[in-house]
């Protein structure tokens, strides 16, 4: 297995891992959680909110979740983050399929190595777009949480929200997806490789003409 095939395998593994992490981040409700900063208080309920539902965790271990009632009544940043995460997951899904078809170590698709390399690059581009959408969704949500935490408000600081674990998972997912897409884009065939392939294809026929 050549270096190009290993690089493609590494890119697909990173992209697949990033896509899986993005799927997990989009599904869990820990995009923001109740803050314990400020004055020390004893609370029996921990609040968590995500893109699709909000949850309340009791000190006894019982968790109650409720789906967001209305799509149009949601804040703009939640609707935008939802849309970006759905687009990111769709782009990543198609990126996985296209990358598998274009990899050198698979027998799927065209036998022409140049064509397969171009297909792998297309999969890498899809991964990069998916990573950018994930990064935008998570960063937009984090920006809104930060703004609401530090703005002047009558709400005490220990009753506000701060970053949830899903945001950090999302940032990690975006990094892995971007890394995988970049590695796959390195499979782009150069003109030199195309010239070498053309030379090898024409060399036997030239030899037969001289004989």
VOVEXPA-827976 format. One record per residue (C-alpha): chain; residue in one letter; z, y, x. Coordinates in nm, 2 decimals, always signed. Layout:
<recs>
{kette: A	rest: A	up: Z	north: Y	east: X}
...
</recs>
This chain:
<recs>
{kette: A	rest: X	up: +0.00	north: +0.00	east: +0.00}
{kette: A	rest: X	up: -0.11	north: +0.33	east: +0.15}
{kette: A	rest: X	up: +0.08	north: +0.65	east: +0.18}
{kette: A	rest: X	up: -0.11	north: +0.80	east: -0.12}
{kette: A	rest: X	up: -0.01	north: +0.51	east: -0.34}
{kette: A	rest: X	up: +0.36	north: +0.54	east: -0.24}
{kette: A	rest: X	up: +0.35	north: +0.92	east: -0.30}
{kette: A	rest: X	up: +0.20	north: +0.85	east: -0.65}
{kette: A	rest: X	up: +0.47	north: +0.59	east: -0.72}
{kette: A	rest: X	up: +0.74	north: +0.84	east: -0.61}
{kette: A	rest: X	up: +0.59	north: +1.11	east: -0.83}
{kette: A	rest: X	up: +0.57	north: +0.89	east: -1.13}
{kette: A	rest: X	up: +0.93	north: +0.77	east: -1.08}
{kette: A	rest: X	up: +1.05	north: +1.13	east: -1.05}
{kette: A	rest: X	up: +0.85	north: +1.24	east: -1.35}
{kette: A	rest: X	up: +0.97	north: +0.95	east: -1.57}
{kette: A	rest: X	up: +1.33	north: +1.01	east: -1.47}
{kette: A	rest: X	up: +1.29	north: +1.38	east: -1.55}
{kette: A	rest: X	up: +1.13	north: +1.31	east: -1.89}
{kette: A	rest: X	up: +1.41	north: +1.06	east: -1.98}
{kette: A	rest: X	up: +1.67	north: +1.32	east: -1.88}
{kette: A	rest: X	up: +1.50	north: +1.59	east: -2.08}
{kette: A	rest: X	up: +1.50	north: +1.35	east: -2.38}
{kette: A	rest: X	up: +1.87	north: +1.29	east: -2.34}
{kette: A	rest: X	up: +1.94	north: +1.67	east: -2.31}
{kette: A	rest: X	up: +1.74	north: +1.75	east: -2.62}
{kette: A	rest: X	up: +1.92	north: +1.48	east: -2.82}
{kette: A	rest: X	up: +2.29	north: +1.55	east: -2.73}
{kette: A	rest: X	up: +2.48	north: +1.83	east: -2.90}
{kette: A	rest: X	up: +2.66	north: +1.96	east: -2.58}
{kette: A	rest: X	up: +2.43	north: +2.26	east: -2.52}
{kette: A	rest: X	up: +2.73	north: +2.49	east: -2.56}
{kette: A	rest: X	up: +3.10	north: +2.41	east: -2.60}
{kette: A	rest: X	up: +3.42	north: +2.60	east: -2.68}
{kette: A	rest: X	up: +3.56	north: +2.79	east: -2.39}
{kette: A	rest: X	up: +3.92	north: +2.74	east: -2.26}
{kette: A	rest: X	up: +3.91	north: +3.06	east: -2.05}
{kette: A	rest: X	up: +4.16	north: +3.34	east: -2.09}
{kette: A	rest: X	up: +4.51	north: +3.29	east: -2.23}
{kette: A	rest: X	up: +4.63	north: +2.94	east: -2.22}
{kette: A	rest: X	up: +4.63	north: +2.79	east: -2.57}
{kette: A	rest: X	up: +4.67	north: +2.45	east: -2.72}
{kette: A	rest: X	up: +4.39	north: +2.34	east: -2.94}
{kette: A	rest: X	up: +4.34	north: +2.02	east: -3.12}
{kette: A	rest: X	up: +3.97	north: +2.07	east: -3.18}
{kette: A	rest: X	up: +3.68	north: +2.10	east: -2.93}
{kette: A	rest: X	up: +3.36	north: +2.25	east: -3.07}
{kette: A	rest: X	up: +3.01	north: +2.15	east: -2.94}
{kette: A	rest: X	up: +2.67	north: +2.28	east: -3.05}
{kette: A	rest: X	up: +2.32	north: +2.17	east: -2.97}
{kette: A	rest: X	up: +1.97	north: +2.22	east: -3.09}
{kette: A	rest: X	up: +2.00	north: +1.98	east: -3.39}
{kette: A	rest: X	up: +2.37	north: +1.96	east: -3.48}
{kette: A	rest: X	up: +2.72	north: +2.09	east: -3.42}
{kette: A	rest: X	up: +3.02	north: +1.87	east: -3.36}
{kette: A	rest: X	up: +3.40	north: +1.90	east: -3.37}
{kette: A	rest: X	up: +3.60	north: +1.66	east: -3.15}
{kette: A	rest: X	up: +3.96	north: +1.60	east: -3.25}
{kette: A	rest: X	up: +4.23	north: +1.54	east: -3.00}
{kette: A	rest: X	up: +4.27	north: +1.19	east: -3.15}
{kette: A	rest: X	up: +3.91	north: +1.11	east: -3.04}
{kette: A	rest: X	up: +3.75	north: +1.14	east: -3.37}
{kette: A	rest: X	up: +3.42	north: +1.33	east: -3.36}
{kette: A	rest: X	up: +3.25	north: +1.48	east: -3.67}
{kette: A	rest: X	up: +2.90	north: +1.61	east: -3.65}
{kette: A	rest: X	up: +2.68	north: +1.81	east: -3.89}
{kette: A	rest: X	up: +2.31	north: +1.87	east: -3.87}
{kette: A	rest: X	up: +2.20	north: +2.23	east: -3.89}
{kette: A	rest: X	up: +2.13	north: +2.30	east: -4.25}
{kette: A	rest: X	up: +1.83	north: +2.53	east: -4.24}
{kette: A	rest: X	up: +1.56	north: +2.58	east: -3.98}
{kette: A	rest: X	up: +1.47	north: +2.93	east: -4.08}
{kette: A	rest: X	up: +1.84	north: +3.04	east: -4.08}
{kette: A	rest: X	up: +1.89	north: +2.94	east: -3.72}
{kette: A	rest: X	up: +1.90	north: +3.20	east: -3.44}
{kette: A	rest: X	up: +1.57	north: +3.27	east: -3.27}
{kette: A	rest: X	up: +1.68	north: +3.13	east: -2.93}
{kette: A	rest: X	up: +1.76	north: +2.80	east: -3.09}
{kette: A	rest: X	up: +1.43	north: +2.77	east: -3.27}
{kette: A	rest: X	up: +1.24	north: +2.87	east: -2.95}
{kette: A	rest: X	up: +1.44	north: +2.62	east: -2.74}
{kette: A	rest: X	up: +1.37	north: +2.35	east: -3.00}
{kette: A	rest: X	up: +0.99	north: +2.41	east: -2.99}
{kette: A	rest: X	up: +0.99	north: +2.42	east: -2.61}
{kette: A	rest: X	up: +1.18	north: +2.10	east: -2.57}
{kette: A	rest: X	up: +0.95	north: +1.92	east: -2.82}
{kette: A	rest: X	up: +0.64	north: +2.05	east: -2.63}
{kette: A	rest: X	up: +0.80	north: +1.94	east: -2.30}
{kette: A	rest: X	up: +0.86	north: +1.59	east: -2.43}
{kette: A	rest: X	up: +0.51	north: +1.56	east: -2.57}
{kette: A	rest: X	up: +0.35	north: +1.68	east: -2.24}
{kette: A	rest: X	up: +0.57	north: +1.45	east: -2.04}
{kette: A	rest: X	up: +0.48	north: +1.15	east: -2.26}
{kette: A	rest: X	up: +0.11	north: +1.21	east: -2.21}
{kette: A	rest: X	up: +0.17	north: +1.28	east: -1.84}
{kette: A	rest: X	up: +0.33	north: +0.93	east: -1.80}
{kette: A	rest: X	up: +0.03	north: +0.77	east: -1.96}
{kette: A	rest: X	up: -0.23	north: +0.97	east: -1.77}
{kette: A	rest: X	up: -0.05	north: +0.92	east: -1.44}
{kette: A	rest: X	up: -0.03	north: +0.54	east: -1.49}
{kette: A	rest: X	up: -0.41	north: +0.53	east: -1.55}
{kette: A	rest: X	up: -0.48	north: +0.74	east: -1.24}
{kette: A	rest: X	up: -0.26	north: +0.57	east: -0.99}
{kette: A	rest: X	up: -0.43	north: +0.38	east: -0.71}
{kette: A	rest: X	up: -0.21	north: +0.07	east: -0.75}
{kette: A	rest: X	up: -0.32	north: +0.01	east: -1.11}
{kette: A	rest: X	up: -0.64	north: -0.15	east: -1.23}
{kette: A	rest: X	up: -0.66	north: +0.06	east: -1.55}
{kette: A	rest: X	up: -0.94	north: +0.30	east: -1.59}
{kette: A	rest: X	up: -1.23	north: +0.38	east: -1.36}
{kette: A	rest: X	up: -1.28	north: +0.19	east: -1.03}
{kette: A	rest: X	up: -1.39	north: +0.51	east: -0.86}
{kette: A	rest: X	up: -1.10	north: +0.62	east: -0.64}
{kette: A	rest: X	up: -1.20	north: +0.98	east: -0.66}
{kette: A	rest: X	up: -1.20	north: +0.97	east: -1.04}
{kette: A	rest: X	up: -0.86	north: +0.79	east: -1.04}
{kette: A	rest: X	up: -0.72	north: +1.06	east: -0.81}
{kette: A	rest: X	up: -0.84	north: +1.33	east: -1.04}
{kette: A	rest: X	up: -0.68	north: +1.15	east: -1.34}
{kette: A	rest: X	up: -0.35	north: +1.13	east: -1.14}
{kette: A	rest: X	up: -0.37	north: +1.50	east: -1.07}
{kette: A	rest: X	up: -0.42	north: +1.57	east: -1.44}
{kette: A	rest: X	up: -0.10	north: +1.37	east: -1.50}
{kette: A	rest: X	up: +0.08	north: +1.57	east: -1.24}
{kette: A	rest: X	up: -0.03	north: +1.90	east: -1.41}
{kette: A	rest: X	up: +0.11	north: +1.77	east: -1.74}
{kette: A	rest: X	up: +0.44	north: +1.69	east: -1.57}
{kette: A	rest: X	up: +0.45	north: +2.04	east: -1.42}
{kette: A	rest: X	up: +0.39	north: +2.20	east: -1.76}
{kette: A	rest: X	up: +0.65	north: +1.97	east: -1.91}
{kette: A	rest: X	up: +0.90	north: +2.08	east: -1.64}
{kette: A	rest: X	up: +0.83	north: +2.44	east: -1.70}
{kette: A	rest: X	up: +0.88	north: +2.41	east: -2.07}
{kette: A	rest: X	up: +1.21	north: +2.23	east: -2.02}
{kette: A	rest: X	up: +1.32	north: +2.49	east: -1.77}
{kette: A	rest: X	up: +1.23	north: +2.77	east: -2.01}
{kette: A	rest: X	up: +1.42	north: +2.62	east: -2.30}
{kette: A	rest: X	up: +1.74	north: +2.55	east: -2.11}
{kette: A	rest: X	up: +1.73	north: +2.89	east: -1.93}
{kette: A	rest: X	up: +1.67	north: +3.08	east: -2.26}
{kette: A	rest: X	up: +1.96	north: +2.90	east: -2.42}
{kette: A	rest: X	up: +2.19	north: +2.96	east: -2.12}
{kette: A	rest: X	up: +2.10	north: +3.33	east: -2.12}
{kette: A	rest: X	up: +2.20	north: +3.37	east: -2.48}
{kette: A	rest: X	up: +2.53	north: +3.18	east: -2.42}
{kette: A	rest: X	up: +2.60	north: +3.41	east: -2.12}
{kette: A	rest: X	up: +2.52	north: +3.72	east: -2.32}
{kette: A	rest: X	up: +2.75	north: +3.62	east: -2.61}
{kette: A	rest: X	up: +3.03	north: +3.53	east: -2.37}
{kette: A	rest: X	up: +3.04	north: +3.86	east: -2.18}
{kette: A	rest: X	up: +2.95	north: +4.11	east: -2.45}
{kette: A	rest: X	up: +3.21	north: +4.34	east: -2.61}
{kette: A	rest: X	up: +3.34	north: +4.16	east: -2.92}
{kette: A	rest: X	up: +3.65	north: +4.13	east: -3.13}
{kette: A	rest: X	up: +3.63	north: +3.75	east: -3.07}
{kette: A	rest: X	up: +3.89	north: +3.65	east: -2.81}
{kette: A	rest: X	up: +3.75	north: +3.50	east: -2.49}
{kette: A	rest: X	up: +3.92	north: +3.17	east: -2.55}
{kette: A	rest: X	up: +3.73	north: +3.14	east: -2.88}
{kette: A	rest: X	up: +3.39	north: +3.19	east: -2.73}
{kette: A	rest: X	up: +3.13	north: +2.94	east: -2.60}
{kette: A	rest: X	up: +3.03	north: +2.85	east: -2.25}
{kette: A	rest: X	up: +2.77	north: +2.62	east: -2.09}
{kette: A	rest: X	up: +2.76	north: +2.26	east: -2.21}
{kette: A	rest: X	up: +2.67	north: +1.95	east: -2.01}
{kette: A	rest: X	up: +2.32	north: +1.93	east: -2.17}
{kette: A	rest: X	up: +2.22	north: +2.25	east: -1.99}
{kette: A	rest: X	up: +2.29	north: +2.10	east: -1.65}
{kette: A	rest: X	up: +2.11	north: +1.78	east: -1.75}
{kette: A	rest: X	up: +1.82	north: +1.99	east: -1.86}
{kette: A	rest: X	up: +1.80	north: +2.18	east: -1.53}
{kette: A	rest: X	up: +1.81	north: +1.86	east: -1.34}
{kette: A	rest: X	up: +1.54	north: +1.71	east: -1.57}
{kette: A	rest: X	up: +1.32	north: +2.01	east: -1.51}
{kette: A	rest: X	up: +1.36	north: +1.98	east: -1.13}
{kette: A	rest: X	up: +1.27	north: +1.61	east: -1.13}
{kette: A	rest: X	up: +0.97	north: +1.66	east: -1.36}
{kette: A	rest: X	up: +0.84	north: +1.95	east: -1.14}
{kette: A	rest: X	up: +0.89	north: +1.74	east: -0.83}
{kette: A	rest: X	up: +0.71	north: +1.44	east: -0.98}
{kette: A	rest: X	up: +0.42	north: +1.65	east: -1.09}
{kette: A	rest: X	up: +0.39	north: +1.81	east: -0.75}
{kette: A	rest: X	up: +0.38	north: +1.48	east: -0.58}
{kette: A	rest: X	up: +0.11	north: +1.35	east: -0.82}
{kette: A	rest: X	up: -0.10	north: +1.67	east: -0.76}
{kette: A	rest: X	up: -0.10	north: +1.58	east: -0.39}
{kette: A	rest: X	up: -0.34	north: +1.30	east: -0.48}
{kette: A	rest: X	up: -0.62	north: +1.55	east: -0.53}
{kette: A	rest: X	up: -0.92	north: +1.42	east: -0.32}
{kette: A	rest: X	up: -1.04	north: +1.66	east: -0.05}
{kette: A	rest: X	up: -1.40	north: +1.72	east: +0.02}
{kette: A	rest: X	up: -1.36	north: +1.54	east: +0.35}
{kette: A	rest: X	up: -1.25	north: +1.22	east: +0.17}
{kette: A	rest: X	up: -1.54	north: +1.25	east: -0.06}
{kette: A	rest: X	up: -1.78	north: +1.29	east: +0.23}
{kette: A	rest: X	up: -1.64	north: +0.99	east: +0.40}
{kette: A	rest: X	up: -1.68	north: +0.78	east: +0.09}
{kette: A	rest: X	up: -2.04	north: +0.90	east: +0.05}
{kette: A	rest: X	up: -2.11	north: +0.81	east: +0.42}
{kette: A	rest: X	up: -1.97	north: +0.46	east: +0.38}
{kette: A	rest: X	up: -2.18	north: +0.40	east: +0.07}
{kette: A	rest: X	up: -2.51	north: +0.52	east: +0.23}
{kette: A	rest: X	up: -2.46	north: +0.36	east: +0.57}
{kette: A	rest: X	up: -2.56	north: +0.00	east: +0.49}
{kette: A	rest: X	up: -2.88	north: +0.11	east: +0.32}
{kette: A	rest: X	up: -2.98	north: +0.32	east: +0.62}
{kette: A	rest: X	up: -2.92	north: +0.02	east: +0.85}
{kette: A	rest: X	up: -3.15	north: -0.20	east: +0.64}
{kette: A	rest: X	up: -3.43	north: +0.05	east: +0.66}
{kette: A	rest: X	up: -3.43	north: +0.05	east: +1.04}
{kette: A	rest: X	up: -3.43	north: -0.33	east: +1.04}
</recs>
